[in-house]
Amino acid sequence: MTDKTPKQLLHLVFGGELTSLDSVEFRDLKDLDIVGVYPNYAEAHAAWKAAAQRTVDNAMMRYFVVHIHRLLEPDDAIVKASP
């Protein structure tokens, strides 16, 4: 990676039908919708929004953005989060 190439900040967008509106437990893990992996939050947010819009009629369906880069480099996430 060169100095001018921005660092990849990978994000996963996925969703599924919940068992209850009060929890984040999926009805069937085999039916999870893996929307994709994106190189930055802006693209992941756009994908999340599109997926959520497609399923707006199903109140039990929820989509999430996972910051994979924070899982891959947890020390960086801690340093950035501290004051």
C-alpha positions as CSV (number, residue, x, y, z in Angstrom):
1,M,0.0,0.0,0.0
2,T,1.4,3.4,-1.0
3,D,1.2,6.5,1.1
4,K,-1.6,7.9,-1.1
5,T,-3.7,4.7,-1.0
6,P,-6.3,5.0,1.8
7,K,-6.3,2.3,4.4
8,Q,-9.1,-0.2,4.0
9,L,-11.6,-0.1,6.8
10,L,-13.6,-3.2,6.0
11,H,-17.3,-3.4,7.0
12,L,-19.7,-6.3,6.7
13,V,-23.4,-5.7,6.1
14,F,-25.8,-8.5,6.9
15,G,-29.3,-9.0,8.2
16,G,-32.0,-11.5,9.1
17,E,-35.4,-12.0,10.7
18,L,-35.3,-11.6,14.5
19,T,-37.2,-13.8,16.9
20,S,-38.4,-10.7,18.8
21,L,-38.1,-6.9,18.5
22,D,-36.6,-6.8,22.0
23,S,-33.4,-8.8,21.1
24,V,-30.8,-9.5,18.5
25,E,-31.5,-13.2,18.1
26,F,-32.1,-14.4,14.6
27,R,-35.0,-16.7,13.8
28,D,-32.9,-18.9,11.4
29,L,-29.1,-18.5,11.0
30,K,-29.3,-20.4,7.7
31,D,-31.5,-17.6,6.3
32,L,-29.1,-14.7,7.1
33,D,-28.8,-12.3,4.2
34,I,-25.1,-11.5,3.8
35,V,-25.2,-8.3,1.7
36,G,-21.5,-7.9,1.4
37,V,-18.1,-6.6,2.6
38,Y,-17.3,-3.0,1.8
39,P,-14.0,-1.0,1.9
40,N,-15.4,1.9,4.0
41,Y,-18.3,2.9,6.1
42,A,-20.0,5.2,3.5
43,E,-20.4,2.3,1.0
44,A,-21.5,-0.1,3.8
45,H,-24.1,2.4,5.0
46,A,-25.4,2.8,1.5
47,A,-25.7,-1.0,1.2
48,W,-27.3,-1.3,4.6
49,K,-29.9,1.4,3.7
50,A,-30.8,-0.3,0.4
51,A,-31.2,-3.7,2.1
52,A,-33.3,-2.2,4.9
53,Q,-35.5,-0.3,2.4
54,R,-36.1,-3.6,0.5
55,T,-37.5,-5.3,3.6
56,V,-39.3,-2.3,5.2
57,D,-42.6,-4.3,5.1
58,N,-41.2,-6.9,7.5
59,A,-40.9,-5.4,11.0
60,M,-38.9,-8.4,12.2
61,M,-36.2,-8.0,9.6
62,R,-33.1,-6.1,10.7
63,Y,-29.8,-5.3,9.0
64,F,-26.5,-4.4,10.7
65,V,-23.1,-3.0,9.8
66,V,-20.1,-4.7,11.5
67,H,-16.8,-2.9,11.6
68,I,-14.6,-5.8,10.6
69,H,-11.5,-3.6,10.7
70,R,-11.9,-3.2,14.4
71,L,-12.0,-7.0,14.8
72,L,-8.9,-7.4,12.7
73,E,-6.9,-4.7,14.5
74,P,-8.4,-4.4,18.0
75,D,-5.4,-2.4,19.3
76,D,-6.0,0.4,16.8
77,A,-9.7,0.5,17.8
78,I,-8.8,0.9,21.5
79,V,-6.2,3.6,20.8
80,K,-8.7,5.6,18.7
81,A,-11.5,5.2,21.2
82,S,-9.5,6.4,24.2
83,P,-9.4,10.2,25.0
